[in-house]
Amino acid sequence: MEEEKFKETIQFAIAKEIGASNFYNQAGEKADHLDTKELLLKFAKEEEGHQRMLEKLTMEKIDQSKIEKIPDFKTYDYTVENEYRPDMSYTEIVEMAIIMEEKSLKLFTHLKQTAIDNDLKKIFTFLADEESRHKSELEKLHAEEISR
């Protein structure tokens, strides 16, 4: 794969992570409840970590990565999409994050399926796997929250 095409693709993914981090930081600043504020700022830091990982990503690392089957709890299927409100509950914030991760997962899955170039398919498979992993972690957090 051309280095320029690789860089463009990774920059696209980085922009998605920056957008998510900005959203979580801004929402965290507006949050009314301390636990919600802390959760949002934690999500922002995770997205910043994803950005740093992408900035160091090489085609060699993608080739060496192991794509795992991540369990899908299907939380997205029964979650209602809401606009952010500063008074959202912890559970609503987690649900909002699940929806954001699901949309990113669907985007990268679609890009993987429509890519003609095999290296692009590998990159989008890797990125979809990362989003699937993030979504799964949030779904576990959601399950813990509603089981309380």
C-alpha positions as CSV (number, residue, x, y, z in Angstrom):
1,M,0.0,0.0,0.0
2,E,1.2,3.5,-0.8
3,E,2.4,5.3,2.3
4,E,0.3,8.3,1.5
5,K,-2.9,6.3,1.3
6,F,-2.0,4.6,4.6
7,K,-1.5,8.0,6.2
8,E,-4.8,9.4,4.8
9,T,-6.7,6.4,6.2
10,I,-5.1,6.6,9.6
11,Q,-5.7,10.4,9.7
12,F,-9.4,9.7,9.0
13,A,-9.5,7.3,12.0
14,I,-7.6,9.8,14.2
15,A,-10.0,12.5,13.4
16,K,-12.9,10.2,14.6
17,E,-11.1,9.7,17.9
18,I,-10.4,13.4,18.3
19,G,-14.0,14.2,17.7
20,A,-15.1,11.6,20.3
21,S,-12.6,12.9,22.8
22,N,-13.7,16.5,22.3
23,F,-17.3,15.4,22.7
24,Y,-16.6,13.6,26.0
25,N,-14.4,16.5,27.3
26,Q,-17.1,19.1,26.5
27,A,-19.9,16.9,27.9
28,G,-17.8,16.3,31.0
29,E,-17.3,20.0,31.7
30,K,-21.1,20.5,31.5
31,A,-22.1,17.4,33.5
32,D,-24.1,18.2,36.7
33,H,-23.2,15.1,38.6
34,L,-19.6,14.2,39.7
35,D,-19.9,10.5,38.8
36,T,-21.1,11.4,35.3
37,K,-18.4,14.1,34.9
38,E,-15.7,11.5,35.9
39,L,-17.1,8.9,33.5
40,L,-17.1,11.3,30.6
41,L,-13.6,12.5,31.3
42,K,-12.5,8.8,31.6
43,F,-14.0,8.2,28.1
44,A,-12.2,11.2,26.8
45,K,-8.9,9.9,28.0
46,E,-9.6,6.5,26.4
47,E,-10.3,8.1,23.1
48,E,-7.0,10.1,23.5
49,G,-5.3,6.8,24.1
50,H,-6.8,5.4,20.9
51,Q,-5.5,8.5,19.0
52,R,-2.0,7.9,20.3
53,M,-2.2,4.2,19.3
54,L,-3.3,5.2,15.8
55,E,-0.5,7.8,15.6
56,K,2.1,5.0,16.2
57,L,0.3,2.4,13.9
58,T,2.2,0.9,11.0
59,M,1.2,-1.5,8.3
60,E,3.6,-4.1,9.9
61,K,1.7,-3.8,13.2
62,I,-1.6,-4.3,11.4
63,D,-0.2,-7.4,9.6
64,Q,0.9,-8.8,13.0
65,S,-2.3,-8.0,14.8
66,K,-4.7,-10.8,15.8
67,I,-8.3,-10.1,15.0
68,E,-10.4,-11.6,17.8
69,K,-14.1,-12.4,17.8
70,I,-15.4,-9.9,20.3
71,P,-18.8,-10.7,22.0
72,D,-21.6,-8.4,21.0
73,F,-24.1,-8.0,23.8
74,K,-26.5,-6.3,21.3
75,T,-27.0,-3.4,23.8
76,Y,-27.3,-1.1,20.8
77,D,-30.4,-2.9,19.6
78,Y,-32.4,-1.9,22.7
79,T,-30.8,1.5,23.5
80,V,-32.5,4.7,22.6
81,E,-30.4,7.4,21.1
82,N,-30.6,10.6,23.1
83,E,-29.1,14.1,22.7
84,Y,-26.5,14.8,25.4
85,R,-27.9,16.6,28.5
86,P,-25.8,17.7,31.5
87,D,-28.2,15.9,33.9
88,M,-28.0,12.5,32.1
89,S,-27.6,9.5,34.4
90,Y,-24.5,7.3,34.4
91,T,-26.5,4.6,32.6
92,E,-27.6,7.1,29.9
93,I,-24.1,8.3,29.4
94,V,-22.8,4.7,29.0
95,E,-25.6,4.0,26.5
96,M,-24.7,7.1,24.5
97,A,-21.1,5.9,24.4
98,I,-22.2,2.5,23.2
99,I,-24.2,4.1,20.4
100,M,-21.1,6.2,19.4
101,E,-18.9,3.1,19.3
102,E,-21.5,1.1,17.4
103,K,-21.7,3.8,14.7
104,S,-17.9,3.8,14.4
105,L,-17.9,0.0,14.2
106,K,-20.5,0.1,11.4
107,L,-18.6,2.7,9.5
108,F,-15.3,0.8,9.6
109,T,-17.1,-2.5,8.8
110,H,-18.7,-0.8,5.8
111,L,-15.4,0.7,4.6
112,K,-13.8,-2.8,5.0
113,Q,-16.5,-4.4,2.9
114,T,-16.3,-1.8,0.2
115,A,-12.5,-1.5,0.0
116,I,-10.9,-2.9,-3.1
117,D,-7.3,-2.7,-1.9
118,N,-6.4,-5.6,0.4
119,D,-4.2,-3.4,2.7
120,L,-7.2,-1.1,3.1
121,K,-9.3,-4.0,4.0
122,K,-6.8,-5.0,6.7
123,I,-6.7,-1.5,8.1
124,F,-10.5,-1.2,8.3
125,T,-10.7,-4.7,9.8
126,F,-8.2,-3.6,12.4
127,L,-10.1,-0.4,13.1
128,A,-13.5,-2.2,13.3
129,D,-11.9,-4.7,15.7
130,E,-10.8,-1.9,18.0
131,E,-14.2,-0.3,17.9
132,S,-15.8,-3.6,18.7
133,R,-13.5,-4.0,21.7
134,H,-14.4,-0.6,23.0
135,K,-18.1,-1.2,22.5
136,S,-17.8,-4.6,24.3
137,E,-16.1,-2.9,27.3
138,L,-18.9,-0.4,27.5
139,E,-21.6,-3.1,27.2
140,K,-20.0,-4.9,30.2
141,L,-20.1,-1.6,32.1
142,H,-23.7,-1.2,31.1
143,A,-24.6,-4.7,32.2
144,E,-23.0,-4.1,35.6
145,E,-24.8,-0.8,36.0
146,I,-28.3,-2.2,35.4
147,S,-27.7,-5.3,37.5
148,R,-27.1,-3.1,40.6
